[in-house]
């Protein structure tokens, strides 16, 4: 299934349930924030050095994938409602980032482009 097919499936899911009335951009962003919180909660108290071990357990990985999918669903729904060409937006942003963070200045550094 390609990205457009996923977006269509997500949109049909909302349409079938008459949820469009609730899917303002603002409401979807707030729901997205909640889902990001649920994704973060899975690893909230897991030390960095234990994350891989934690996620190697199938039940933890499964929970992580489920919350990750929820985040992605909301992002795709927002893009659809706003008429965002996902591929174009990603390409544009990657070009901006490549300009802001040139390899010779940013390799191995966590500094923001304004700190170079």
Biopython code that builds the backbone (N, CA, C, O; Angstrom):
import numpy as np
from Bio.PDB.StructureBuilder import StructureBuilder

atoms = [
    (1, "UNK", "N", (0.856, -1.176, 0.000)),
    (1, "UNK", "CA", (0.000, 0.000, 0.000)),
    (1, "UNK", "C", (0.903, 1.241, 0.000)),
    (1, "UNK", "O", (1.866, 1.311, 0.764)),
    (2, "UNK", "N", (0.589, 2.213, -0.856)),
    (2, "UNK", "CA", (1.388, 3.429, -0.858)),
    (2, "UNK", "C", (0.751, 4.483, 0.047)),
    (2, "UNK", "O", (-0.335, 4.275, 0.588)),
    (3, "UNK", "N", (1.427, 5.596, 0.203)),
    (3, "UNK", "CA", (0.996, 6.636, 1.138)),
    (3, "UNK", "C", (-0.403, 7.151, 0.812)),
    (3, "UNK", "O", (-1.214, 7.346, 1.718)),
    (4, "UNK", "N", (-0.694, 7.373, -0.460)),
    (4, "UNK", "CA", (-2.023, 7.861, -0.841)),
    (4, "UNK", "C", (-3.115, 6.877, -0.451)),
    (4, "UNK", "O", (-4.208, 7.283, -0.057)),
    (5, "UNK", "N", (-2.825, 5.597, -0.558)),
    (5, "UNK", "CA", (-3.810, 4.587, -0.167)),
    (5, "UNK", "C", (-4.049, 4.596, 1.339)),
    (5, "UNK", "O", (-5.178, 4.408, 1.793)),
    (6, "UNK", "N", (-2.987, 4.815, 2.113)),
    (6, "UNK", "CA", (-3.154, 4.928, 3.568)),
    (6, "UNK", "C", (-3.992, 6.159, 3.913)),
    (6, "UNK", "O", (-4.886, 6.090, 4.756)),
    (7, "UNK", "N", (-3.702, 7.271, 3.268)),
    (7, "UNK", "CA", (-4.471, 8.501, 3.528)),
    (7, "UNK", "C", (-5.935, 8.271, 3.183)),
    (7, "UNK", "O", (-6.816, 8.672, 3.945)),
    (8, "UNK", "N", (-6.208, 7.638, 2.056)),
    (8, "UNK", "CA", (-7.596, 7.342, 1.666)),
    (8, "UNK", "C", (-8.274, 6.450, 2.694)),
    (8, "UNK", "O", (-9.433, 6.666, 3.050)),
    (9, "UNK", "N", (-7.555, 5.460, 3.160)),
    (9, "UNK", "CA", (-8.121, 4.541, 4.162)),
    (9, "UNK", "C", (-8.420, 5.270, 5.475)),
    (9, "UNK", "O", (-9.463, 5.050, 6.091)),
    (10, "UNK", "N", (-7.501, 6.134, 5.894)),
    (10, "UNK", "CA", (-7.703, 6.930, 7.117)),
    (10, "UNK", "C", (-8.902, 7.857, 6.948)),
    (10, "UNK", "O", (-9.736, 7.970, 7.847)),
    (11, "UNK", "N", (-8.987, 8.518, 5.797)),
    (11, "UNK", "CA", (-10.104, 9.428, 5.540)),
    (11, "UNK", "C", (-11.434, 8.672, 5.504)),
    (11, "UNK", "O", (-12.436, 9.154, 6.031)),
    (12, "UNK", "N", (-11.443, 7.501, 4.888)),
    (12, "UNK", "CA", (-12.662, 6.703, 4.828)),
    (12, "UNK", "C", (-13.079, 6.242, 6.216)),
    (12, "UNK", "O", (-14.269, 6.217, 6.529)),
    (13, "UNK", "N", (-12.119, 5.882, 7.041)),
    (13, "UNK", "CA", (-12.392, 5.486, 8.419)),
    (13, "UNK", "C", (-13.128, 6.614, 9.146)),
    (13, "UNK", "O", (-14.130, 6.373, 9.820)),
    (14, "UNK", "N", (-12.631, 7.839, 9.007)),
    (14, "UNK", "CA", (-13.273, 8.990, 9.656)),
    (14, "UNK", "C", (-14.643, 9.268, 9.045)),
    (14, "UNK", "O", (-15.598, 9.566, 9.763)),
    (15, "UNK", "N", (-14.738, 9.172, 7.732)),
    (15, "UNK", "CA", (-16.004, 9.427, 7.039)),
    (15, "UNK", "C", (-17.075, 8.431, 7.460)),
    (15, "UNK", "O", (-18.214, 8.815, 7.722)),
    (16, "UNK", "N", (-16.720, 7.170, 7.525)),
    (16, "UNK", "CA", (-17.668, 6.122, 7.913)),
    (16, "UNK", "C", (-18.242, 6.350, 9.302)),
    (16, "UNK", "O", (-19.351, 5.901, 9.592)),
    (17, "UNK", "N", (-17.517, 7.028, 10.149)),
    (17, "UNK", "CA", (-17.939, 7.265, 11.532)),
    (17, "UNK", "C", (-18.460, 8.683, 11.759)),
    (17, "UNK", "O", (-18.779, 9.063, 12.886)),
    (18, "UNK", "N", (-18.543, 9.462, 10.674)),
    (18, "UNK", "CA", (-18.995, 10.857, 10.741)),
    (18, "UNK", "C", (-18.145, 11.667, 11.722)),
    (18, "UNK", "O", (-18.660, 12.484, 12.485)),
    (19, "UNK", "N", (-16.834, 11.423, 11.683)),
    (19, "UNK", "CA", (-15.924, 12.125, 12.579)),
    (19, "UNK", "C", (-15.374, 13.410, 11.988)),
    (19, "UNK", "O", (-14.680, 14.158, 12.675)),
    (20, "UNK", "N", (-15.674, 13.677, 10.724)),
    (20, "UNK", "CA", (-15.185, 14.910, 10.105)),
    (20, "UNK", "C", (-15.580, 16.144, 10.895)),
    (20, "UNK", "O", (-14.840, 17.127, 10.940)),
    (21, "UNK", "N", (-16.747, 16.088, 11.516)),
    (21, "UNK", "CA", (-17.226, 17.217, 12.313)),
    (21, "UNK", "C", (-16.316, 17.519, 13.512)),
    (21, "UNK", "O", (-16.324, 18.629, 14.045)),
    (22, "UNK", "N", (-15.553, 16.539, 13.915)),
    (22, "UNK", "CA", (-14.654, 16.713, 15.058)),
    (22, "UNK", "C", (-13.212, 16.951, 14.632)),
    (22, "UNK", "O", (-12.361, 17.285, 15.456)),
    (23, "UNK", "N", (-12.940, 16.776, 13.339)),
    (23, "UNK", "CA", (-11.568, 16.800, 12.855)),
    (23, "UNK", "C", (-11.136, 18.149, 12.317)),
    (23, "UNK", "O", (-10.682, 18.269, 11.179)),
    (24, "UNK", "N", (-11.285, 19.155, 13.151)),
    (24, "UNK", "CA", (-10.677, 20.443, 12.799)),
    (24, "UNK", "C", (-9.163, 20.272, 12.949)),
    (24, "UNK", "O", (-8.698, 19.385, 13.664)),
    (25, "UNK", "N", (-8.420, 21.112, 12.282)),
    (25, "UNK", "CA", (-6.964, 21.015, 12.396)),
    (25, "UNK", "C", (-6.540, 21.150, 13.855)),
    (25, "UNK", "O", (-5.675, 20.412, 14.328)),
    (26, "UNK", "N", (-7.141, 22.080, 14.552)),
    (26, "UNK", "CA", (-6.809, 22.293, 15.965)),
    (26, "UNK", "C", (-7.060, 21.030, 16.781)),
    (26, "UNK", "O", (-6.197, 20.615, 17.554)),
    (27, "UNK", "N", (-8.227, 20.417, 16.619)),
    (27, "UNK", "CA", (-8.543, 19.208, 17.381)),
    (27, "UNK", "C", (-7.604, 18.063, 17.041)),
    (27, "UNK", "O", (-7.187, 17.310, 17.921)),
    (28, "UNK", "N", (-7.276, 17.935, 15.771)),
    (28, "UNK", "CA", (-6.362, 16.867, 15.369)),
    (28, "UNK", "C", (-4.963, 17.080, 15.930)),
    (28, "UNK", "O", (-4.299, 16.123, 16.326)),
    (29, "UNK", "N", (-4.514, 18.324, 15.964)),
    (29, "UNK", "CA", (-3.194, 18.608, 16.540)),
    (29, "UNK", "C", (-3.191, 18.284, 18.029)),
    (29, "UNK", "O", (-2.226, 17.714, 18.538)),
    (30, "UNK", "N", (-4.254, 18.641, 18.724)),
    (30, "UNK", "CA", (-4.327, 18.319, 20.152)),
    (30, "UNK", "C", (-4.356, 16.808, 20.372)),
    (30, "UNK", "O", (-3.730, 16.305, 21.305)),
    (31, "UNK", "N", (-5.078, 16.086, 19.518)),
    (31, "UNK", "CA", (-5.089, 14.622, 19.614)),
    (31, "UNK", "C", (-3.703, 14.062, 19.315)),
    (31, "UNK", "O", (-3.255, 13.117, 19.964)),
    (32, "UNK", "N", (-3.025, 14.649, 18.329)),
    (32, "UNK", "CA", (-1.660, 14.229, 17.987)),
    (32, "UNK", "C", (-0.730, 14.396, 19.179)),
    (32, "UNK", "O", (0.068, 13.508, 19.478)),
    (33, "UNK", "N", (-0.832, 15.519, 19.850)),
    (33, "UNK", "CA", (0.009, 15.770, 21.026)),
    (33, "UNK", "C", (-0.246, 14.697, 22.089)),
    (33, "UNK", "O", (0.692, 14.211, 22.720)),
    (34, "UNK", "N", (-1.510, 14.331, 22.284)),
    (34, "UNK", "CA", (-1.832, 13.277, 23.239)),
    (34, "UNK", "C", (-1.207, 11.948, 22.850)),
    (34, "UNK", "O", (-0.697, 11.220, 23.702)),
    (35, "UNK", "N", (-1.246, 11.631, 21.557)),
    (35, "UNK", "CA", (-0.656, 10.373, 21.093)),
    (35, "UNK", "C", (0.865, 10.389, 21.206)),
    (35, "UNK", "O", (1.469, 9.369, 21.538)),
    (36, "UNK", "N", (1.487, 11.525, 20.938)),
    (36, "UNK", "CA", (2.940, 11.637, 21.124)),
    (36, "UNK", "C", (3.270, 11.416, 22.595)),
    (36, "UNK", "O", (4.267, 10.773, 22.925)),
    (37, "UNK", "N", (2.434, 11.945, 23.470)),
    (37, "UNK", "CA", (2.626, 11.713, 24.907)),
    (37, "UNK", "C", (2.535, 10.236, 25.259)),
    (37, "UNK", "O", (3.320, 9.741, 26.068)),
    (38, "UNK", "N", (1.580, 9.526, 24.656)),
    (38, "UNK", "CA", (1.451, 8.093, 24.913)),
    (38, "UNK", "C", (2.666, 7.328, 24.382)),
    (38, "UNK", "O", (3.118, 6.366, 25.003)),
    (39, "UNK", "N", (3.187, 7.756, 23.242)),
    (39, "UNK", "CA", (4.400, 7.135, 22.704)),
    (39, "UNK", "C", (5.585, 7.397, 23.640)),
    (39, "UNK", "O", (6.361, 6.490, 23.941)),
    (40, "UNK", "N", (5.711, 8.622, 24.086)),
    (40, "UNK", "CA", (6.807, 8.979, 24.992)),
    (40, "UNK", "C", (6.698, 8.238, 26.326)),
    (40, "UNK", "O", (7.708, 7.860, 26.919)),
    (41, "UNK", "N", (5.475, 8.037, 26.785)),
    (41, "UNK", "CA", (5.259, 7.378, 28.070)),
    (41, "UNK", "C", (5.849, 5.970, 28.107)),
    (41, "UNK", "O", (6.292, 5.500, 29.155)),
    (42, "UNK", "N", (5.850, 5.311, 26.961)),
    (42, "UNK", "CA", (6.372, 3.942, 26.903)),
    (42, "UNK", "C", (7.837, 3.901, 27.316)),
    (42, "UNK", "O", (8.279, 2.947, 27.955)),
    (43, "UNK", "N", (8.588, 4.933, 26.953)),
    (43, "UNK", "CA", (10.027, 4.970, 27.254)),
    (43, "UNK", "C", (10.394, 5.961, 28.356)),
    (43, "UNK", "O", (11.570, 6.157, 28.660)),
    (44, "UNK", "N", (9.392, 6.572, 28.941)),
    (44, "UNK", "CA", (9.621, 7.665, 29.891)),
    (44, "UNK", "C", (10.641, 7.346, 30.980)),
    (44, "UNK", "O", (11.503, 8.175, 31.275)),
    (45, "UNK", "N", (10.562, 6.203, 31.561)),
    (45, "UNK", "CA", (11.448, 5.885, 32.682)),
    (45, "UNK", "C", (12.483, 4.827, 32.339)),
    (45, "UNK", "O", (13.116, 4.248, 33.222)),
    (46, "UNK", "N", (12.645, 4.584, 31.056)),
    (46, "UNK", "CA", (13.643, 3.606, 30.618)),
    (46, "UNK", "C", (14.945, 4.355, 30.350)),
    (46, "UNK", "O", (14.966, 5.248, 29.503)),
    (47, "UNK", "N", (16.030, 4.021, 31.045)),
    (47, "UNK", "CA", (17.304, 4.706, 30.795)),
    (47, "UNK", "C", (17.753, 4.512, 29.339)),
    (47, "UNK", "O", (17.489, 3.473, 28.735)),
    (48, "UNK", "N", (18.427, 5.513, 28.792)),
    (48, "UNK", "CA", (18.882, 5.454, 27.395)),
    (48, "UNK", "C", (19.570, 4.142, 27.062)),
    (48, "UNK", "O", (19.322, 3.543, 26.016)),
    (49, "UNK", "N", (20.432, 3.706, 27.958)),
    (49, "UNK", "CA", (21.212, 2.493, 27.672)),
    (49, "UNK", "C", (20.375, 1.208, 27.740)),
    (49, "UNK", "O", (20.869, 0.134, 27.399)),
    (50, "UNK", "N", (19.120, 1.311, 28.176)),
    (50, "UNK", "CA", (18.255, 0.132, 28.293)),
    (50, "UNK", "C", (17.124, 0.122, 27.254)),
    (50, "UNK", "O", (16.336, -0.823, 27.220)),
    (51, "UNK", "N", (17.032, 1.155, 26.409)),
    (51, "UNK", "CA", (15.919, 1.259, 25.457)),
    (51, "UNK", "C", (15.876, 0.075, 24.501)),
    (51, "UNK", "O", (14.821, -0.526, 24.303)),
    (52, "UNK", "N", (17.017, -0.262, 23.909)),
    (52, "UNK", "CA", (17.032, -1.371, 22.950)),
    (52, "UNK", "C", (16.608, -2.680, 23.612)),
    (52, "UNK", "O", (15.841, -3.453, 23.037)),
    (53, "UNK", "N", (17.100, -2.921, 24.799)),
    (53, "UNK", "CA", (16.718, -4.137, 25.529)),
    (53, "UNK", "C", (15.221, -4.135, 25.832)),
    (53, "UNK", "O", (14.542, -5.148, 25.665)),
    (54, "UNK", "N", (14.719, -2.989, 26.276)),
    (54, "UNK", "CA", (13.301, -2.845, 26.597)),
    (54, "UNK", "C", (12.431, -3.141, 25.372)),
    (54, "UNK", "O", (11.439, -3.865, 25.459)),
    (55, "UNK", "N", (12.820, -2.568, 24.235)),
    (55, "UNK", "CA", (12.029, -2.750, 23.014)),
    (55, "UNK", "C", (12.243, -4.111, 22.361)),
    (55, "UNK", "O", (11.511, -4.480, 21.443)),
    (56, "UNK", "N", (13.233, -4.852, 22.823)),
    (56, "UNK", "CA", (13.441, -6.195, 22.275)),
    (56, "UNK", "C", (12.374, -7.169, 22.768)),
    (56, "UNK", "O", (12.232, -8.258, 22.212)),
    (57, "UNK", "N", (11.630, -6.795, 23.796)),
    (57, "UNK", "CA", (10.511, -7.613, 24.276)),
    (57, "UNK", "C", (9.304, -7.316, 23.389)),
    (57, "UNK", "O", (8.928, -6.157, 23.217)),
    (58, "UNK", "N", (8.711, -8.342, 22.838)),
    (58, "UNK", "CA", (7.662, -8.170, 21.831)),
    (58, "UNK", "C", (6.477, -7.337, 22.317)),
    (58, "UNK", "O", (5.915, -6.564, 21.541)),
    (59, "UNK", "N", (6.089, -7.477, 23.574)),
    (59, "UNK", "CA", (4.953, -6.689, 24.061)),
    (59, "UNK", "C", (5.291, -5.197, 24.118)),
    (59, "UNK", "O", (4.432, -4.362, 23.838)),
    (60, "UNK", "N", (6.524, -4.856, 24.475)),
    (60, "UNK", "CA", (6.936, -3.445, 24.504)),
    (60, "UNK", "C", (7.044, -2.888, 23.087)),
    (60, "UNK", "O", (6.605, -1.770, 22.817)),
    (61, "UNK", "N", (7.630, -3.674, 22.187)),
    (61, "UNK", "CA", (7.735, -3.255, 20.789)),
    (61, "UNK", "C", (6.350, -3.088, 20.173)),
    (61, "UNK", "O", (6.115, -2.152, 19.408)),
    (62, "UNK", "N", (5.455, -3.973, 20.498)),
    (62, "UNK", "CA", (4.090, -3.910, 19.977)),
    (62, "UNK", "C", (3.383, -2.635, 20.439)),
    (62, "UNK", "O", (2.746, -1.948, 19.640)),
    (63, "UNK", "N", (3.498, -2.324, 21.727)),
    (63, "UNK", "CA", (2.911, -1.086, 22.262)),
    (63, "UNK", "C", (3.525, 0.133, 21.582)),
    (63, "UNK", "O", (2.818, 1.079, 21.237)),
    (64, "UNK", "N", (4.852, 0.108, 21.390)),
    (64, "UNK", "CA", (5.558, 1.209, 20.743)),
    (64, "UNK", "C", (5.040, 1.397, 19.309)),
    (64, "UNK", "O", (4.756, 2.520, 18.891)),
    (65, "UNK", "N", (4.921, 0.305, 18.568)),
    (65, "UNK", "CA", (4.442, 0.378, 17.181)),
    (65, "UNK", "C", (3.010, 0.896, 17.106)),
    (65, "UNK", "O", (2.670, 1.665, 16.207)),
    (66, "UNK", "N", (2.180, 0.477, 18.044)),
    (66, "UNK", "CA", (0.782, 0.921, 18.061)),
    (66, "UNK", "C", (0.695, 2.431, 18.274)),
    (66, "UNK", "O", (-0.036, 3.119, 17.561)),
    (67, "UNK", "N", (1.428, 2.941, 19.239)),
    (67, "UNK", "CA", (1.401, 4.385, 19.501)),
    (67, "UNK", "C", (2.052, 5.165, 18.366)),
    (67, "UNK", "O", (1.590, 6.248, 18.005)),
    (68, "UNK", "N", (3.130, 4.612, 17.802)),
    (68, "UNK", "CA", (3.771, 5.239, 16.643)),
    (68, "UNK", "C", (2.773, 5.349, 15.492)),
    (68, "UNK", "O", (2.691, 6.386, 14.833)),
    (69, "UNK", "N", (2.019, 4.283, 15.253)),
    (69, "UNK", "CA", (1.018, 4.300, 14.182)),
    (69, "UNK", "C", (-0.060, 5.347, 14.455)),
    (69, "UNK", "O", (-0.504, 6.030, 13.533)),
    (70, "UNK", "N", (-0.486, 5.479, 15.714)),
    (70, "UNK", "CA", (-1.474, 6.510, 16.051)),
    (70, "UNK", "C", (-0.953, 7.902, 15.706)),
    (70, "UNK", "O", (-1.685, 8.726, 15.158)),
    (71, "UNK", "N", (0.310, 8.161, 16.028)),
    (71, "UNK", "CA", (0.925, 9.452, 15.713)),
    (71, "UNK", "C", (0.913, 9.676, 14.203)),
    (71, "UNK", "O", (0.532, 10.746, 13.728)),
    (72, "UNK", "N", (1.324, 8.681, 13.473)),
    (72, "UNK", "CA", (1.389, 8.794, 12.018)),
    (72, "UNK", "C", (-0.002, 8.992, 11.404)),
    (72, "UNK", "O", (-0.159, 9.770, 10.463)),
    (73, "UNK", "N", (-0.998, 8.299, 11.928)),
    (73, "UNK", "CA", (-2.374, 8.459, 11.437)),
    (73, "UNK", "C", (-2.822, 9.901, 11.595)),
    (73, "UNK", "O", (-3.385, 10.475, 10.663)),
    (74, "UNK", "N", (-2.585, 10.494, 12.751)),
    (74, "UNK", "CA", (-2.991, 11.882, 12.953)),
    (74, "UNK", "C", (-2.228, 12.829, 12.031)),
    (74, "UNK", "O", (-2.810, 13.772, 11.495)),
    (75, "UNK", "N", (-0.952, 12.590, 11.845)),
    (75, "UNK", "CA", (-0.169, 13.437, 10.941)),
    (75, "UNK", "C", (-0.722, 13.355, 9.524)),
    (75, "UNK", "O", (-0.878, 14.375, 8.854)),
    (76, "UNK", "N", (-1.018, 12.142, 9.070)),
    (76, "UNK", "CA", (-1.556, 11.974, 7.724)),
    (76, "UNK", "C", (-2.951, 12.580, 7.595)),
    (76, "UNK", "O", (-3.282, 13.138, 6.548)),
    (77, "UNK", "N", (-3.755, 12.482, 8.618)),
    (77, "UNK", "CA", (-5.104, 13.083, 8.586)),
    (77, "UNK", "C", (-5.009, 14.603, 8.520)),
    (77, "UNK", "O", (-5.745, 15.237, 7.764)),
    (78, "UNK", "N", (-4.122, 15.182, 9.292)),
    (78, "UNK", "CA", (-3.925, 16.639, 9.258)),
    (78, "UNK", "C", (-3.466, 17.068, 7.867)),
    (78, "UNK", "O", (-3.976, 18.041, 7.311)),
    (79, "UNK", "N", (-2.513, 16.346, 7.316)),
    (79, "UNK", "CA", (-2.017, 16.676, 5.977)),
    (79, "UNK", "C", (-3.149, 16.630, 4.960)),
    (79, "UNK", "O", (-3.246, 17.498, 4.092)),
    (80, "UNK", "N", (-3.992, 15.632, 5.066)),
    (80, "UNK", "CA", (-5.103, 15.495, 4.138)),
    (80, "UNK", "C", (-6.078, 16.661, 4.259)),
    (80, "UNK", "O", (-6.480, 17.256, 3.259)),
    (81, "UNK", "N", (-6.446, 16.972, 5.474)),
    (81, "UNK", "CA", (-7.407, 18.053, 5.698)),
    (81, "UNK", "C", (-6.859, 19.399, 5.231)),
    (81, "UNK", "O", (-7.604, 20.228, 4.707)),
    (82, "UNK", "N", (-5.571, 19.612, 5.418)),
    (82, "UNK", "CA", (-4.950, 20.876, 5.009)),
    (82, "UNK", "C", (-4.499, 20.871, 3.551)),
    (82, "UNK", "O", (-4.018, 21.886, 3.048)),
    (83, "UNK", "N", (-4.648, 19.753, 2.881)),
    (83, "UNK", "CA", (-4.254, 19.675, 1.483)),
    (83, "UNK", "C", (-2.755, 19.745, 1.283)),
    (83, "UNK", "O", (-2.277, 20.274, 0.280)),
    (84, "UNK", "N", (-2.021, 19.216, 2.231)),
    (84, "UNK", "CA", (-0.560, 19.240, 2.164)),
    (84, "UNK", "C", (-0.075, 18.109, 1.270)),
    (84, "UNK", "O", (-0.446, 16.949, 1.453)),
    (85, "UNK", "N", (0.750, 18.463, 0.310)),
    (85, "UNK", "CA", (1.431, 17.461, -0.509)),
    (85, "UNK", "C", (2.608, 16.979, 0.334)),
    (85, "UNK", "O", (3.622, 17.667, 0.452)),
    (86, "UNK", "N", (2.466, 15.804, 0.913)),
    (86, "UNK", "CA", (3.441, 15.301, 1.882)),
    (86, "UNK", "C", (4.827, 15.194, 1.266)),
    (86, "UNK", "O", (5.809, 15.611, 1.880)),
    (87, "UNK", "N", (4.918, 14.647, 0.080)),
    (87, "UNK", "CA", (6.216, 14.484, -0.578)),
    (87, "UNK", "C", (6.877, 15.837, -0.825)),
    (87, "UNK", "O", (8.069, 16.006, -0.569)),
    (88, "UNK", "N", (6.108, 16.793, -1.317)),
    (88, "UNK", "CA", (6.660, 18.130, -1.586)),
    (88, "UNK", "C", (7.088, 18.820, -0.295)),
    (88, "UNK", "O", (8.145, 19.448, -0.243)),
    (89, "UNK", "N", (6.276, 18.703, 0.734)),
    (89, "UNK", "CA", (6.601, 19.338, 2.019)),
    (89, "UNK", "C", (7.870, 18.739, 2.616)),
    (89, "UNK", "O", (8.719, 19.463, 3.135)),
    (90, "UNK", "N", (7.998, 17.406, 2.540)),
    (90, "UNK", "CA", (9.193, 16.752, 3.069)),
    (90, "UNK", "C", (10.441, 17.148, 2.280)),
    (90, "UNK", "O", (11.480, 17.454, 2.865)),
    (91, "UNK", "N", (10.334, 17.140, 0.973)),
    (91, "UNK", "CA", (11.482, 17.530, 0.151)),
    (91, "UNK", "C", (11.905, 18.967, 0.428)),
    (91, "UNK", "O", (13.096, 19.259, 0.544)),
    (92, "UNK", "N", (10.933, 19.857, 0.534)),
    (92, "UNK", "CA", (11.235, 21.266, 0.807)),
    (92, "UNK", "C", (11.938, 21.417, 2.150)),
    (92, "UNK", "O", (12.938, 22.126, 2.262)),
    (93, "UNK", "N", (11.409, 20.747, 3.163)),
    (93, "UNK", "CA", (11.992, 20.858, 4.501)),
    (93, "UNK", "C", (13.387, 20.242, 4.557)),
    (93, "UNK", "O", (14.275, 20.786, 5.214)),
    (94, "UNK", "N", (13.590, 19.122, 3.879)),
    (94, "UNK", "CA", (14.926, 18.517, 3.846)),
    (94, "UNK", "C", (15.931, 19.448, 3.172)),
    (94, "UNK", "O", (17.078, 19.539, 3.608)),
    (95, "UNK", "N", (15.515, 20.133, 2.125)),
    (95, "UNK", "CA", (16.399, 21.101, 1.469)),
    (95, "UNK", "C", (16.743, 22.253, 2.405)),
    (95, "UNK", "O", (17.893, 22.689, 2.461)),
    (96, "UNK", "N", (15.749, 22.746, 3.140)),
    (96, "UNK", "CA", (15.981, 23.812, 4.119)),
    (96, "UNK", "C", (16.968, 23.337, 5.181)),
    (96, "UNK", "O", (17.897, 24.061, 5.541)),
    (97, "UNK", "N", (16.764, 22.112, 5.684)),
    (97, "UNK", "CA", (17.649, 21.576, 6.720)),
    (97, "UNK", "C", (19.074, 21.377, 6.206)),
    (97, "UNK", "O", (20.041, 21.625, 6.927)),
    (98, "UNK", "N", (19.199, 20.931, 4.957)),
    (98, "UNK", "CA", (20.535, 20.756, 4.383)),
    (98, "UNK", "C", (21.275, 22.087, 4.303)),
    (98, "UNK", "O", (22.494, 22.142, 4.470)),
    (99, "UNK", "N", (20.533, 23.150, 4.047)),
    (99, "UNK", "CA", (21.140, 24.480, 3.993)),
    (99, "UNK", "C", (21.495, 24.981, 5.398)),
    (99, "UNK", "O", (22.566, 25.553, 5.606)),
    (100, "UNK", "N", (20.603, 24.766, 6.345)),
    (100, "UNK", "CA", (20.830, 25.218, 7.721)),
    (100, "UNK", "C", (21.952, 24.449, 8.411)),
    (100, "UNK", "O", (22.701, 25.001, 9.216)),
    (101, "UNK", "N", (22.050, 23.168, 8.079)),
    (101, "UNK", "CA", (23.005, 22.293, 8.755)),
    (101, "UNK", "C", (23.986, 21.688, 7.753)),
    (101, "UNK", "O", (23.915, 20.494, 7.463)),
    (102, "UNK", "N", (24.904, 22.502, 7.220)),
    (102, "UNK", "CA", (25.873, 21.956, 6.271)),
    (102, "UNK", "C", (26.761, 20.918, 6.960)),
    (102, "UNK", "O", (27.101, 21.040, 8.137)),
    (103, "UNK", "N", (27.115, 19.916, 6.201)),
    (103, "UNK", "CA", (27.895, 18.794, 6.732)),
    (103, "UNK", "C", (29.154, 19.286, 7.435)),
    (103, "UNK", "O", (29.469, 18.842, 8.539)),
    (104, "UNK", "N", (29.874, 20.206, 6.792)),
    (104, "UNK", "CA", (31.152, 20.651, 7.364)),
    (104, "UNK", "C", (31.005, 21.378, 8.703)),
    (104, "UNK", "O", (31.972, 21.461, 9.459)),
    (105, "UNK", "N", (29.820, 21.902, 9.011)),
    (105, "UNK", "CA", (29.631, 22.600, 10.286)),
    (105, "UNK", "C", (28.879, 21.768, 11.316)),
    (105, "UNK", "O", (29.025, 21.988, 12.518)),
    (106, "UNK", "N", (28.094, 20.833, 10.864)),
    (106, "UNK", "CA", (27.186, 20.169, 11.799)),
    (106, "UNK", "C", (27.502, 18.714, 12.113)),
    (106, "UNK", "O", (26.895, 18.140, 13.018)),
    (107, "UNK", "N", (28.420, 18.112, 11.404)),
    (107, "UNK", "CA", (28.736, 16.706, 11.658)),
    (107, "UNK", "C", (29.221, 16.511, 13.091)),
    (107, "UNK", "O", (30.172, 17.154, 13.535)),
    (108, "UNK", "N", (28.550, 15.614, 13.799)),
    (108, "UNK", "CA", (28.936, 15.298, 15.168)),
    (108, "UNK", "C", (28.570, 16.358, 16.185)),
    (108, "UNK", "O", (28.988, 16.273, 17.340)),
    (109, "UNK", "N", (27.790, 17.366, 15.777)),
    (109, "UNK", "CA", (27.435, 18.453, 16.681)),
    (109, "UNK", "C", (25.922, 18.522, 16.857)),
    (109, "UNK", "O", (25.166, 18.350, 15.900)),
    (110, "UNK", "N", (25.499, 18.771, 18.067)),
    (110, "UNK", "CA", (24.072, 18.923, 18.352)),
    (110, "UNK", "C", (23.667, 20.394, 18.398)),
    (110, "UNK", "O", (22.539, 20.722, 18.766)),
    (111, "UNK", "N", (24.590, 21.277, 18.023)),
    (111, "UNK", "CA", (24.295, 22.705, 18.056)),
    (111, "UNK", "C", (23.242, 23.067, 17.022)),
    (111, "UNK", "O", (23.192, 22.486, 15.938)),
    (112, "UNK", "N", (22.404, 24.032, 17.369)),
    (112, "UNK", "CA", (21.424, 24.561, 16.447)),
    (112, "UNK", "C", (22.146, 25.422, 15.431)),
    (112, "UNK", "O", (23.210, 25.966, 15.727)),
    (113, "UNK", "N", (21.583, 25.555, 14.234)),
    (113, "UNK", "CA", (22.231, 26.305, 13.169)),
    (113, "UNK", "C", (22.549, 27.744, 13.564)),
    (113, "UNK", "O", (23.472, 28.341, 13.009)),
    (114, "UNK", "N", (21.809, 28.307, 14.504)),
    (114, "UNK", "CA", (22.066, 29.672, 14.951)),
    (114, "UNK", "C", (23.295, 29.761, 15.870)),
    (114, "UNK", "O", (23.763, 30.856, 16.180)),
    (115, "UNK", "N", (23.808, 28.608, 16.300)),
    (115, "UNK", "CA", (24.949, 28.587, 17.222)),
    (115, "UNK", "C", (26.283, 28.342, 16.524)),
    (115, "UNK", "O", (27.319, 28.322, 17.188)),
    (116, "UNK", "N", (26.289, 28.156, 15.215)),
    (116, "UNK", "CA", (27.545, 27.891, 14.485)),
    (116, "UNK", "C", (28.422, 29.127, 14.501)),
    (116, "UNK", "O", (29.520, 29.113, 13.944)),
]
sb = StructureBuilder()
sb.init_structure("model")
sb.init_model(0)
sb.init_chain("A")
sb.init_seg("    ")
for serial, (resi, resn, name, xyz) in enumerate(atoms, 1):
    if name == "N":
        sb.init_residue(resn, " ", resi, " ")
    sb.init_atom(name, np.array(xyz, "f"), 0.0, 1.0, " ", f" {name:<3s}", serial, name[0])
structure = sb.get_structure()
